[in-house]
């Protein structure tokens, strides 16, 4: 393994993404992050970064202390003021994207046969009631236009999950997305496969890819195509998506010399879901603005919180009976040059001992149907249920 190096100098030339995936071992001083442009394995802790606003200072200090090409990697929580789980690794190794490694095209090992106990929090009926209450609040308050409500599914088994094997299955299931495993609180690990790029920066080029508006995939080809076409024409989903795209545009416009926002969304797919997608691109006005600066300016988008942000966050606090922690936060990496990739922390779970805690949410607007939103969260759980050898959730 090499000392931390600049991704854009090396990612296109280095083979061995599958080797980095195989080398990952969970723990408080290791992280794995793979996206469509590069793969990163980080090990050892040179410094921790509790405040993401001080990451640039920490990177400069690491460089002055002899780390040739320092990077910061890890996760930022959903709630403002909560400590981040960011660190500067002693060692980092870069490789080409997972999707370009032929070893990842070979069939992977099946999930081991394990007996998992399932406990939904809140119970499905309670979640439907919360969605109904959110719709009522939205209807009564025209200024509150969207809120995202999440639920969790707690899976327990003696000895806990086999995280390296789970990470392999997540990477193989959606190789075009973002696969990650980073330290969480204490001995816990945040592991996931997010489809949504919050923001990336390479030089002065900026890209964001907000997703909002979803439909579950079908194993029947004709039905799958019908669902995709219906999503593209759904007034409820198109409205939900437009709210998010406008928030991204408003956050990035003051920081960019130019910004391109397509008028209509397109579709992206994962193994479990269809999503409405818009790719926003621009050029930085100030080259000193880092990818992490951009991520902090965008976080949280209406795709994970709602709008207006403060009022949606308060309603989430009233209606969700758990702390989101790192879920719907930000996960990724950034370097001393300011380049980096930060994605929305979705399709994820927190593993801690015998417990694997899955998260899924849905965007609620006045046209939302509680039963349909419950079904959407169940579909989103499938990414992880497949990874642990289960297919159905409660």
C-alpha positions in Angstrom: 0.0 0.0 0.0 1.2 3.5 -0.7 0.9 6.8 1.1 -2.2 8.8 0.3 -2.0 10.1 -3.3 -4.0 12.3 -5.6 -6.9 10.4 -7.1 -7.0 12.2 -10.5 -3.3 11.4 -11.1 -3.6 7.7 -10.5 -7.1 6.3 -10.6 -7.2 5.9 -14.4 -3.9 4.0 -14.5 -4.1 1.7 -11.5 -5.7 -1.8 -11.7 -6.8 -3.8 -8.8 -10.1 -2.4 -7.5 -11.2 -5.9 -6.7 -8.0 -6.4 -4.7 -8.8 -3.3 -2.6 -12.3 -4.6 -2.0 -10.8 -7.9 -0.9 -8.3 -6.2 1.4 -10.9 -4.2 3.3 -11.3 -5.1 7.0 -13.9 -3.3 9.2 -12.6 -1.3 12.1 -12.3 2.2 13.5 -9.2 3.0 11.3 -10.3 1.6 7.9 -12.5 2.9 5.2 -13.6 1.8 1.7 -15.2 4.0 -0.9 -15.9 3.1 -4.6 -17.6 5.2 -7.2 -17.9 5.4 -11.0 -14.5 7.1 -11.4 -12.2 5.5 -8.8 -11.8 3.2 -5.8 -10.2 4.1 -2.4 -9.0 1.9 0.5 -7.8 3.9 3.5 -6.1 2.5 6.6 -4.7 4.0 9.8 -5.5 7.3 11.4 -3.2 10.2 11.1 -5.8 12.6 12.5 -9.5 12.7 13.3 -11.7 15.6 12.0 -14.8 16.1 14.2 -15.7 19.4 12.5 -15.9 19.1 8.7 -15.4 22.9 8.4 -11.8 22.4 9.7 -11.0 19.6 7.3 -8.8 21.8 5.1 -6.8 22.9 8.1 -6.3 19.3 9.1 -5.2 18.3 5.6 -2.6 21.2 5.5 -1.3 20.1 9.0 -0.9 16.5 7.8 1.0 17.7 4.7 3.2 19.9 6.8 3.8 16.8 9.1 5.1 14.8 6.1 2.1 13.0 4.6 2.7 13.6 1.0 -0.8 13.5 -0.4 -3.3 13.6 2.4 -7.0 12.9 2.0 -9.9 13.1 4.4 -12.5 10.2 4.3 -15.6 9.3 6.2 -19.1 10.4 7.0 -21.0 13.5 8.1 -24.2 13.0 10.1 -27.7 14.2 9.2 -28.2 16.4 12.3 -26.3 19.8 12.5 -23.8 20.0 15.3 -23.4 16.2 15.7 -19.8 15.1 15.4 -18.6 13.9 12.1 -16.8 10.6 11.5 -14.0 11.9 9.3 -10.3 11.0 9.5 -7.1 11.5 7.6 -5.6 8.0 6.9 -2.0 7.1 7.3 -2.1 5.1 4.2 -4.4 5.2 1.1 -4.5 3.3 -2.1 -6.4 4.2 -5.2 -7.6 2.0 -8.1 -9.8 2.2 -11.2 -13.5 1.9 -10.7 -14.9 -1.4 -9.6 -17.0 -1.7 -12.8 -13.8 -1.8 -14.8 -12.3 -4.7 -12.9 -13.0 -8.0 -14.7 -12.8 -9.9 -11.5 -16.0 -8.1 -10.4 -17.8 -9.5 -13.4 -17.4 -13.1 -12.1 -20.2 -14.6 -10.0 -19.8 -13.7 -6.3 -20.4 -16.0 -3.3 -23.9 -16.4 -2.1 -24.8 -15.0 1.3 -24.3 -17.5 4.1 -27.4 -19.1 5.5 -28.1 -17.1 8.6 -31.1 -16.8 10.8 -31.9 -13.2 11.2 -34.5 -11.8 13.7 -36.3 -8.8 12.2 -37.8 -5.9 14.1 -39.2 -2.8 12.2 -38.9 0.5 14.0 -41.4 2.0 13.9 -44.0 -0.8 13.2 -45.5 -0.6 9.7 -48.8 0.7 10.9 -47.1 3.4 13.0 -45.1 4.5 9.9 -48.3 4.7 7.8 -49.9 6.9 10.5 -46.8 9.2 10.5 -47.1 9.6 6.8 -50.7 10.4 7.1 -49.9 13.0 9.8 -47.2 14.5 7.6 -49.7 14.8 4.7 -52.1 16.6 7.0 -49.4 19.0 8.2 -48.4 19.7 4.6 -52.0 20.3 3.6 -52.5 22.8 6.4 -49.2 24.6 5.9 -48.7 25.7 2.3 -45.1 26.9 3.1 -44.1 23.4 4.1 -43.9 21.6 0.7 -42.1 18.3 1.5 -40.8 16.2 4.4 -38.8 13.0 4.2 -39.9 10.3 6.7 -37.6 7.3 7.4 -38.0 4.0 9.2 -35.5 1.3 10.3 -35.4 -2.4 10.2 -33.3 -4.0 12.9 -31.7 -7.4 12.0 -30.0 -9.4 14.7 -28.0 -12.6 14.6 -25.4 -14.1 16.9 -22.0 -12.9 15.9 -23.4 -10.2 13.6 -23.0 -9.6 9.9 -20.0 -10.7 7.8 -19.2 -7.1 6.6 -16.5 -7.9 4.1 -18.7 -10.4 2.3 -21.7 -8.0 2.5 -19.6 -5.2 1.0 -18.7 -7.6 -1.9 -22.3 -8.3 -2.6 -23.3 -4.7 -2.4 -20.6 -3.8 -4.9 -21.5 -6.5 -7.3 -25.2 -5.7 -7.2 -24.9 -2.0 -8.2 -21.3 -1.6 -9.6 -22.3 1.8 -11.2 -23.2 3.3 -7.9 -21.2 4.3 -4.8 -20.2 1.5 -2.3 -18.8 2.4 1.0 -17.8 1.1 4.5 -16.6 3.7 7.0 -16.3 3.9 10.8 -19.3 5.0 12.8 -19.7 5.6 16.5 -17.7 3.4 18.8 -17.0 0.0 17.2 -19.8 0.4 14.7 -19.4 0.4 10.9 -21.6 2.3 8.4 -21.9 0.2 5.2 -23.9 0.9 2.1 -24.4 1.3 -1.6 -25.8 4.8 -2.4 -27.1 5.7 -5.9 -26.9 9.5 -5.3 -24.0 11.8 -5.8 -24.4 14.9 -3.7 -21.4 16.7 -5.4 -18.0 16.0 -6.9 -15.3 18.4 -7.8 -12.3 17.9 -10.2 -10.3 21.0 -10.7 -13.0 23.7 -11.3 -15.6 21.3 -12.7 -18.5 20.6 -10.4 -21.2 17.9 -10.8 -24.2 17.0 -8.7 -26.8 14.3 -9.4 -30.0 14.8 -7.2 -32.4 11.9 -7.2 -36.0 12.2 -6.0 -39.1 10.3 -7.1 -38.8 6.5 -7.0 -40.5 3.3 -8.1 -39.7 -0.3 -7.2 -38.2 -2.5 -10.0 -40.0 -5.6 -11.2 -38.6 -8.9 -12.2 -41.0 -9.0 -15.1 -39.5 -7.0 -18.0 -42.8 -5.6 -19.3 -43.9 -4.5 -15.8 -40.5 -3.0 -15.1 -40.7 -0.9 -18.3 -44.3 0.2 -17.4 -43.2 1.3 -13.9 -40.3 3.3 -15.4 -42.5 5.0 -17.9 -45.1 5.8 -15.2 -42.5 7.3 -13.0 -41.5 9.7 -15.8 -45.1 10.9 -16.1 -46.0 10.9 -12.4 -47.1 14.5 -11.3 -46.4 13.7 -7.7 -42.9 12.4 -8.4 -42.0 15.1 -10.9 -43.0 17.7 -8.3 -41.0 16.0 -5.6 -38.0 15.9 -8.0 -38.3 19.5 -9.1 -38.2 20.7 -5.5 -34.9 18.9 -4.9 -33.3 20.1 -8.2 -34.3 23.7 -7.5 -32.7 23.5 -4.0 -29.4 22.1 -5.6 -29.5 24.9 -8.1 -30.0 27.6 -5.5 -27.2 26.3 -3.3 -24.6 25.9 -6.1 -25.4 29.1 -8.1 -23.6 31.5 -5.8 -20.5 29.3 -5.8 -20.3 28.7 -9.6 -19.4 31.0 -12.5 -21.8 29.0 -14.7 -24.4 26.2 -14.0 -26.3 23.9 -16.3 -29.5 22.5 -15.1 -31.5 20.3 -17.5 -35.2 21.1 -17.8 -36.4 17.5 -17.6 -35.2 14.6 -15.5 -34.1 11.3 -16.8 -34.2 7.8 -15.2 -31.5 5.9 -13.4 -31.9 2.4 -12.1 -30.4 0.3 -9.4 -31.0 -3.4 -8.9 -34.0 -2.5 -6.6 -35.3 0.9 -7.7 -36.0 3.4 -10.5 -35.2 7.0 -9.7 -35.8 10.3 -11.4 -32.4 11.9 -12.0 -31.0 15.3 -13.0 -27.3 15.9 -13.5 -26.3 19.5 -12.7 -22.9 20.7 -13.9 -21.0 23.9 -13.4 -17.7 25.7 -13.1 -16.4 27.0 -9.8 -16.3 30.8 -9.4 -13.5 30.4 -6.8 -11.0 27.6 -7.3 -10.4 27.6 -3.5 -13.9 26.2 -2.9 -13.4 22.5 -2.1 -15.7 19.5 -2.8 -16.3 19.3 0.9 -17.3 23.1 1.0 -19.8 22.3 -1.8 -21.1 19.3 0.1 -21.7 21.3 3.2 -23.5 24.0 1.2 -25.8 21.5 -0.2 -26.5 19.3 2.8 -29.2 18.4 3.6 -31.1 18.6 0.3 -34.9 18.2 0.2 -34.3 14.7 -1.1 -33.4 13.6 2.5 -35.0 16.3 4.7 -37.7 18.3 3.0 -38.3 22.0 2.4 -38.1 24.4 4.0 -35.2 22.6 5.8 -35.7 23.9 9.3 -39.4 23.2 9.4 -39.0 19.8 7.8 -36.3 18.8 10.2 -38.5 19.8 13.2 -41.4 17.6 11.8 -38.9 14.7 11.3 -38.0 15.1 15.0 -41.6 14.8 15.9 -42.6 11.9 13.7 -39.5 9.6 13.6 -38.9 7.6 16.8 -35.2 7.2 16.3 -31.9 9.1 15.8 -30.8 9.0 12.1 -27.2 9.3 13.0 -25.1 9.1 9.8 -28.1 8.0 7.7 -29.1 10.7 5.2 -25.8 12.5 5.9 -22.8 12.6 3.6 -20.1 10.0 2.9 -17.0 10.3 0.7 -13.5 11.7 0.4 -11.6 15.0 -0.3 -8.0 15.9 -0.9 -5.7 18.8 -0.3 -6.3 20.2 -3.8 -10.0 20.5 -3.0 -11.1 17.6 -5.3 -13.4 14.9 -4.0 -16.6 13.0 -4.2 -19.4 13.2 -1.6 -22.5 11.1 -1.8 -25.8 11.1 0.1 -25.8 8.3 2.7 -28.6 6.2 1.5 -29.2 2.4 1.1 -27.1 1.9 4.1 -27.0 0.1 7.5 -25.1 0.5 10.7 -23.5 -2.7 12.0 -22.6 -3.0 15.7 -22.1 -6.3 17.3 -25.0 -8.6 16.7 -27.2 -5.8 15.3 -27.5 -4.6 11.7 -29.8 -1.6 11.5 -31.1 -0.8 8.1 -32.6 2.6 7.1 -35.0 3.6 4.3 -37.1 6.8 3.7 -39.6 8.3 1.4 -40.4 11.9 0.3 -43.8 12.9 1.5 -45.8 15.6 -0.3 -49.5 16.4 -0.2 -50.3 13.8 -2.9 -48.5 11.0 -0.9 -50.4 7.8 -0.1 -49.3 6.2 3.2 -49.5 2.6 2.0 -47.5 3.5 -1.2 -44.8 5.2 0.9 -44.5 2.2 3.2 -44.1 0.0 0.1 -41.4 2.3 -1.2 -39.4 2.0 1.9 -39.8 -1.8 1.9 -38.5 -1.8 -1.7 -35.5 0.3 -0.7 -34.6 -2.2 2.1 -34.2 -4.9 -0.6 -30.6 -3.7 -1.4 -29.5 -4.8 2.0 -31.8 -7.7 2.5 -30.3 -9.2 -0.7 -26.8 -8.7 0.7 -27.6 -10.7 3.9 -29.5 -13.4 2.0 -33.1 -12.1 2.7 -35.6 -10.8 0.2 -38.6 -9.6 2.1 -39.0 -6.9 4.9 -41.7 -6.0 7.3 
